[in-house]
Amino acid sequence: MKLADIIKNCGVVATSGNPDIEISSVTNDSRKAGPGCLFVAVNGCGNDGRAYIGKAIEAGASAVMFEEATETTGGCCTDSFIGNSVTLITVSNSRRAVAMAADAFYGHPSGKLKLVGITGTNGKTTTVTLLYRLLRSLGYECGLLSTIANYVGPKRLETANTTSDPVTINSLLAQMVEAGCEYCFMEVSSIGVEQDRVTGLEFAAGIFSNLTHDHLDYHGTFAEYLRCKKLFFDNLGAGAVAITNIDDKHGDVMLQNTAARKVSYSCRSMADHNCRVMEQSFEGMLLRIDGAEVWSRLIGMHNAYNLLAIYTVAVELGIDKDEVLVALSTLESAPGRLETIHGPRGLCAVIDYAHTPDAMENVLKTLRDVAPDKHLACLFGCGGDRDRTKRPEMAAVAEKWADRIFVTSDNSRTEKTEDILEDIKKGFSPSGLAKAIFIADRKEAIRTALMLSPDGATVLLAGKGHETYQIIGTEKKHFDEKEIVTEIFAQCSTI
């Protein structure tokens, strides 16, 4: 593909060299650069891609695109590369440029299928995973871009971020088009929006789930966090549908400036699509969706919202309502979401990814509603090098709902686990602190929680969910809570 065709919407400021050369690949990773490659030097968070231009050229890159240096952006001197046989392109915004270049190089793949994006604090992974399963069960070929994994049709590919970089996204979308996919369901994070990772993508639908406390270590303020979420809907085209949860106090705000067709859903008030929970147990719940009753294997009010969102987007994209309702009854939750493991003495361990105050409260409240007379224990920690302000809030939530609390490590990263536990401790009242046990080693904390819980107790292990690792310091170790719980239950049938 001609370089000139790739860069025409990239905000080019200046070029040096031949813009009509053939380009065979686009990358923002200098390690992947080579002959025929366009290397885009992206200014990332604390990492200036211009520092790797020399390496990309040494590797044989045919063209390099970079953001012009200013007093604000700083960066390395690129003047030394002028006069080289490599074509140099200066752009005003490198993040936007790489997104537009990837979109052009891969032939605008998002416009060749129905791309559905969901944003919000909680429920993104569950919603996109269930949408993927729902549409495949109805005979549609689909792709999935999620926190847990990416799928091109039935083929699973590992993922590193909630929202991947634009080159990876467009490459995967192109593979989906090639594989005959009609739909793709994608998690859209606030950081991904702010960093232009979804710029240039053509969405058929956008969904807003909810907005609660998260990622303030990156965004700085809740207002900025909200702005980045809203920006996703501001950028939707007139041909798209914007779907919002109006029970969330930010639901209407999200769609204020969108050009897309607006659709609402609610479990509490009047909306375009409504849901009510009629009854529930550990086996599932009976829902009334738009006047029709449907049984789901999922439990909890948060999952009622997730299922309603799934139903809404499917119906709004033209799929038969009755077919959708039948398919909903067959769905199982995403990995690491309210997964239960039953053990000796009637114990039930529940593994869930809940790692924000709101998400953990949703899960604890669900477990209380389903089994109000059972002892409820909660084990949780908080990630290191992340938003510290939510740590005491997590403590307050655990104190409100749990009979006994076990505070432990999560992914401590480069912070001391003991310092994280001290931050959490500040959120407990004296009575809450009296029922809390602090054990830094997470495996030992799990064992202790199961040993000390009375017969028939429910023990929530919050924060890890589908993750099969734990990061302590800079080391990433295998850590699978399902394996650990199963091992503990097997070791002692009379814990």
C-alpha positions in Angstrom: 0.0 0.0 0.0 1.3 3.5 -0.8 2.5 5.5 2.1 0.7 8.6 0.9 -2.6 6.7 1.2 -1.8 5.5 4.7 -0.9 8.9 6.1 -3.5 11.2 4.4 -5.7 11.4 7.5 -2.9 11.4 10.1 -2.5 15.2 10.6 0.7 15.5 8.7 2.7 18.7 9.3 5.7 18.0 7.1 7.4 15.2 5.1 10.9 14.5 4.1 11.5 11.9 1.4 9.3 9.9 -1.0 5.6 9.6 0.2 4.8 7.2 -2.7 6.9 4.3 -1.4 5.1 0.9 -0.8 4.5 0.0 2.8 4.0 -3.6 3.8 3.4 -3.2 7.6 2.7 -0.6 10.2 4.0 -0.8 13.8 4.5 1.3 16.9 7.1 -1.1 18.3 10.6 -0.6 17.0 11.4 -4.2 17.7 9.0 -5.2 14.9 10.3 -2.7 12.4 11.9 -3.9 9.2 12.1 -3.3 5.4 8.8 -2.0 4.0 7.6 -0.9 7.5 6.1 2.4 8.6 7.3 2.9 12.2 5.1 5.3 14.2 7.0 6.8 17.2 4.2 7.3 19.7 4.5 9.5 22.7 3.2 7.3 25.5 2.9 7.7 29.2 6.4 8.3 30.4 7.8 6.8 27.2 8.8 8.8 24.2 8.6 6.7 21.0 11.0 9.1 19.3 13.8 7.7 21.3 13.5 4.5 19.3 13.5 6.0 15.8 17.2 5.2 15.4 16.6 1.5 16.2 13.7 1.4 13.8 15.9 2.8 11.0 18.7 0.4 11.8 16.2 -2.4 11.5 15.4 -1.3 8.0 12.1 0.7 8.4 11.2 2.4 5.1 9.3 5.3 6.8 9.0 6.9 10.2 6.2 9.0 11.5 6.6 11.1 14.7 5.2 14.0 16.6 7.0 17.3 16.2 8.9 18.3 19.3 7.7 21.3 21.3 8.6 22.8 24.7 5.7 20.8 26.1 6.4 17.4 24.5 10.2 17.7 24.5 11.7 14.5 23.0 14.8 13.5 21.1 16.2 15.4 18.2 15.0 14.0 14.9 17.0 16.4 12.7 19.9 13.9 12.5 17.6 11.5 10.5 16.9 14.1 7.7 18.8 13.3 4.6 18.5 9.6 5.3 16.9 7.4 2.7 14.0 6.8 5.1 10.9 8.9 4.5 10.1 11.0 7.6 6.6 12.3 8.4 6.0 14.8 11.1 2.5 14.9 12.6 0.7 17.0 15.1 -0.5 14.1 17.3 1.3 10.8 17.3 -1.4 8.9 19.1 -4.1 9.9 16.7 -1.7 9.4 13.8 -1.0 5.8 14.6 -4.7 5.0 15.0 -5.5 6.6 11.6 -2.5 5.0 9.9 -3.5 1.5 11.2 -7.1 2.0 10.2 -6.1 3.0 6.6 -3.4 0.3 6.3 -5.9 -2.5 7.2 -8.6 -1.2 5.0 -10.9 0.3 7.6 -12.0 -3.1 8.9 -14.3 -1.7 11.6 -16.6 -0.5 8.8 -16.9 -4.0 7.4 -18.5 -5.5 10.4 -20.8 -4.4 13.2 -18.5 -3.2 16.0 -20.1 -2.8 19.4 -18.1 -1.1 22.2 -19.0 -1.0 25.9 -17.6 1.4 28.4 -18.2 1.9 32.1 -16.5 1.0 35.4 -18.0 -2.4 36.0 -19.5 -5.1 33.8 -17.5 -4.6 30.6 -15.9 -8.0 30.4 -19.1 -9.9 31.3 -21.2 -7.9 28.8 -18.9 -8.3 25.8 -18.2 -12.0 26.6 -21.9 -12.8 26.9 -22.7 -10.8 23.7 -20.1 -12.9 21.9 -21.6 -16.1 23.2 -25.2 -15.0 22.6 -24.6 -14.1 18.9 -22.6 -17.2 18.2 -25.3 -19.3 19.7 -27.7 -17.7 17.3 -25.5 -18.6 14.3 -23.6 -15.4 13.8 -19.8 -15.5 13.4 -18.3 -13.0 15.9 -15.1 -11.5 17.3 -14.3 -10.4 20.8 -11.8 -7.9 22.2 -11.7 -8.1 26.0 -9.7 -8.1 29.2 -9.7 -11.9 29.4 -8.9 -12.8 25.8 -9.4 -11.8 22.2 -11.3 -14.1 19.8 -11.4 -14.2 16.0 -14.4 -16.4 15.5 -13.7 -19.5 17.7 -9.9 -18.9 17.8 -8.6 -17.6 21.1 -5.8 -15.1 21.3 -4.2 -13.8 24.5 -4.6 -10.1 25.5 -2.5 -7.7 27.6 -4.8 -4.7 28.0 -8.5 -3.9 28.4 -8.2 -1.8 25.2 -5.2 -2.8 23.0 -3.1 -0.4 20.9 -4.6 0.7 17.5 -2.3 -1.4 15.4 -3.3 -4.6 17.3 -7.0 -3.6 17.2 -7.1 -3.0 13.5 -5.1 -6.1 12.8 -7.5 -8.2 14.8 -10.5 -6.6 13.2 -9.0 -7.3 9.7 -8.6 -10.9 10.7 -12.2 -11.0 11.8 -13.3 -9.6 8.5 -11.2 -12.2 6.7 -12.7 -15.0 8.9 -16.2 -13.9 7.9 -17.2 -12.3 11.2 -20.3 -10.2 11.1 -20.0 -8.7 14.7 -17.2 -7.7 17.1 -17.8 -6.9 20.7 -15.1 -4.8 22.4 -14.3 -3.4 25.8 -13.5 0.3 25.6 -11.6 1.7 28.6 -11.4 5.4 29.6 -7.6 5.2 29.2 -8.0 3.7 25.7 -10.3 6.6 24.7 -8.0 9.2 26.1 -5.0 7.7 24.4 -6.8 7.6 21.0 -6.7 3.8 20.8 -10.2 3.7 19.4 -9.8 6.7 17.2 -10.8 6.0 13.6 -13.0 3.0 14.5 -16.5 2.9 13.2 -18.9 1.6 15.9 -22.3 0.3 15.1 -23.3 0.6 18.8 -21.9 1.9 22.1 -23.1 0.9 25.5 -22.6 2.7 28.9 -23.0 0.4 31.9 -22.1 2.5 35.0 -19.5 4.9 36.4 -17.9 4.5 39.9 -14.6 5.1 41.5 -11.6 3.7 39.5 -8.5 4.7 37.5 -8.1 8.0 39.4 -4.3 7.2 39.6 -4.3 7.9 35.8 -7.0 10.5 35.3 -6.4 12.5 38.5 -10.0 13.5 39.0 -13.4 11.8 38.7 -14.5 14.6 36.4 -11.7 13.8 34.0 -12.5 10.1 34.2 -16.1 10.9 33.3 -15.0 13.1 30.4 -13.0 10.3 28.8 -15.9 7.9 29.1 -18.3 10.5 27.6 -15.8 11.2 24.8 -16.5 7.7 23.4 -20.2 8.6 22.9 -19.4 12.1 21.6 -17.4 10.5 18.8 -20.1 8.0 17.7 -21.4 8.6 14.2 -25.0 9.4 13.3 -25.5 5.8 12.0 -24.7 4.2 15.3 -26.9 3.6 18.3 -25.9 4.9 21.8 -27.3 2.7 24.6 -27.2 3.9 28.2 -28.1 2.7 31.7 -30.3 5.5 32.9 -30.4 4.1 36.4 -26.8 5.3 36.8 -26.7 9.0 37.6 -24.3 9.6 34.8 -26.4 7.7 32.2 -28.1 10.7 30.6 -24.9 12.8 30.7 -23.0 10.3 28.6 -25.3 10.8 25.6 -25.8 14.6 25.8 -23.6 15.4 22.8 -23.8 12.2 20.8 -24.9 12.2 17.1 -26.0 8.6 17.5 -29.5 7.3 18.0 -30.2 7.2 21.8 -31.7 4.2 23.6 -32.1 3.7 27.3 -32.4 0.7 29.6 -33.4 0.4 33.3 -34.1 -2.0 36.1 -35.8 0.7 38.2 -37.6 3.2 36.1 -39.3 3.6 32.7 -36.9 3.3 29.7 -36.9 2.0 26.2 -36.1 -1.5 27.6 -36.8 -2.6 31.2 -36.0 -5.5 33.4 -37.2 -6.7 36.8 -35.8 -9.5 39.0 -38.7 -11.7 40.1 -36.8 -14.3 42.2 -33.2 -15.6 42.6 -31.2 -18.3 44.2 -27.7 -19.8 43.8 -29.0 -21.7 40.8 -30.1 -18.5 38.9 -32.7 -15.8 38.7 -36.1 -15.3 37.0 -36.2 -12.0 35.1 -39.0 -10.1 33.4 -37.5 -8.3 30.4 -39.9 -6.1 28.4 -42.8 -8.1 29.7 -41.4 -11.5 28.9 -40.2 -13.9 31.6 -36.7 -15.5 31.2 -34.7 -17.7 33.5 -30.9 -17.0 33.7 -28.2 -19.0 35.3 -26.5 -15.8 36.4 -27.3 -14.2 39.7 -27.2 -10.7 41.2 -28.6 -7.3 40.4 -25.5 -6.3 38.5 -26.0 -9.3 36.2 -29.6 -8.3 35.7 -28.2 -5.0 34.3 -25.6 -6.9 32.2 -28.2 -9.2 30.7 -30.5 -6.3 30.0 -27.7 -4.4 28.2 -27.0 -7.5 26.1 -30.7 -7.9 25.2 -31.0 -4.2 24.4 -28.0 -4.1 22.0 -29.1 -7.3 20.2 -32.6 -6.2 19.7 -31.6 -2.7 18.6 -29.3 -4.2 16.0 -32.2 -6.0 14.5 -32.1 -9.5 16.1 -35.5 -11.1 16.9 -36.6 -10.5 20.4 -37.9 -14.0 21.1 -34.7 -15.6 19.8 -32.6 -13.3 22.1 -34.7 -14.2 25.1 -34.3 -18.0 24.5 -30.6 -17.6 24.0 -30.2 -15.5 27.2 -31.4 -18.5 29.3 -28.5 -20.6 28.1 -25.7 -18.2 28.9 -23.1 -18.7 31.7 -21.0 -16.0 33.2 -17.6 -14.9 32.1 -14.6 -16.6 33.8 -13.8 -15.3 37.2 -17.2 -13.8 37.7 -19.1 -15.3 40.7 -17.5 -18.7 40.1 -18.4 -21.0 42.9 -16.5 -24.0 44.3 -18.2 -26.2 46.9 -16.2 -27.9 49.6 -16.3 -29.8 52.9 -18.6 -28.7 55.7 -20.9 -27.1 53.2 -18.4 -24.3 52.5 -18.8 -22.3 49.3 -15.9 -20.3 47.9 -16.9 -17.6 45.4 -14.2 -16.2 43.1 -14.9 -12.8 41.5 -12.8 -10.2 39.8 -14.5 -7.3 41.8 -11.7 -4.9 42.5 -13.5 -1.6 42.9 -15.7 -0.6 45.9 -18.9 -0.6 43.8 -18.1 -4.0 42.2 -17.3 -5.6 45.5 -20.5 -4.2 47.1 -22.5 -5.6 44.2 -21.1 -9.1 44.7 -21.4 -9.0 48.5 -25.0 -7.7 48.4 -25.8 -10.5 45.9 -24.4 -13.1 48.2 -26.4 -11.6 51.1 -29.6 -11.6 49.1 -29.2 -15.1 47.9 -28.2 -16.6 51.2 -29.2 -14.1 53.9 -28.8 -16.6 56.8 -25.4 -17.8 55.9 -22.1 -16.6 57.4 -20.4 -14.4 54.8 -16.6 -13.9 54.7 -14.8 -11.5 52.4 -11.2 -11.8 51.4 -9.7 -8.9 49.3 -6.6 -6.8 48.7 -5.8 -3.8 46.5 -3.4 -3.4 43.6 -0.1 -1.6 44.1 1.0 1.4 41.9 -2.7 2.1 41.3 -5.4 4.4 42.7 -4.7 4.6 46.5 -7.9 6.5 47.3 -10.2 3.5 46.8 -8.3 1.4 49.4 -10.2 2.6 52.5 -13.4 2.6 50.5 -13.0 -1.1 49.9 -12.6 -1.6 53.6 -15.8 0.2 54.3 -17.7 -1.9 51.8 -16.3 -5.2 53.3 -17.2 -4.0 56.8 -20.8 -3.2 55.7 -21.6 -6.6 54.3 -19.3 -9.2 55.6 -19.3 -11.1 58.9 -15.6 -11.6 58.8 -12.9 -9.9 56.7 -9.5 -11.2 55.5 -7.3 -8.4 54.1 -4.4 -9.6 52.0 -2.3 -8.9 48.9 -3.5 -8.5 45.3 -1.0 -7.5 42.7 1.2 -5.4 45.0 3.7 -4.6 42.1 6.5 -2.3 43.3 4.6 -1.1 46.5 5.2 -2.8 49.8 2.2 -5.0 50.6 2.3 -3.9 54.2 1.9 -0.2 53.1 -1.2 -1.2 51.0 -2.7 -3.0 54.0 -2.1 0.1 56.1 -4.0 2.2 53.5 -6.9 -0.3 53.6 -6.9 -0.4 57.4 -7.7 3.3 57.5 -11.2 2.6 56.1 -12.3 0.4 59.0 -14.2 1.6 62.0 -13.2 0.1 65.3 -16.0 -2.5 65.0 -14.9 -3.3 61.5 -11.3 -3.6 62.5 -12.3 -6.1 65.2 -13.6 -8.5 62.6 -10.7 -8.1 60.2 -7.6 -10.3 59.9 -4.6 -9.1 58.0 -2.4 -11.7 56.2 -0.1 -10.5 53.6 0.4 -13.9 51.9 -2.7 -14.4 49.7 -2.5 -18.2 49.6 -2.2 -18.4 53.4 -5.0 -15.9 53.7 -7.3 -18.0 51.6 -6.4 -21.1 53.6 -7.1 -19.2 56.9 -10.4 -17.9 55.6 -11.6 -21.3 54.7 -10.4 -22.9 58.0 -11.9 -20.2 60.2 -15.3 -20.0 58.5 -18.2 -21.9 60.1 -20.1 -24.8 58.5 -22.2 -23.7 55.5 -20.3 -20.3 55.1 -19.9 -18.4 51.9 -16.3 -17.1 51.4 -15.8 -14.4 48.7 -12.3 -14.2 47.2 -12.4 -10.8 45.5 -10.0 -9.1 43.1 -8.3 -11.8 41.1 -11.2 -13.5 39.3 -9.9 -14.9 35.9 -6.3 -13.9 36.6 -3.9 -16.8 36.9 -0.9 -14.8 38.2 0.1 -12.5 41.0 2.6 -9.6 40.6 4.8 -9.0 43.6 7.6 -6.5 43.0 8.5 -7.0 39.4 8.0 -10.7 39.4 4.9 -12.3 37.8 4.1 -15.6 39.5 1.5 -18.3 38.7 -1.4 -17.8 41.0 -4.7 -19.5 40.2 -7.3 -19.2 42.9 -9.5 -22.0 41.5 -6.5 -24.3 41.7 -5.6 -23.1 45.2 -9.1 -23.5 46.6 -9.5 -26.9 45.0 -6.2 -28.0 46.5 -7.1 -26.8 50.0 -10.5 -28.5 49.9 -8.8 -31.7 48.7 -6.1 -31.7 51.3 -8.5 -31.6 54.2 -12.1 -32.9 53.9 -12.8 -31.6 57.4 -11.3 -28.1 57.4 
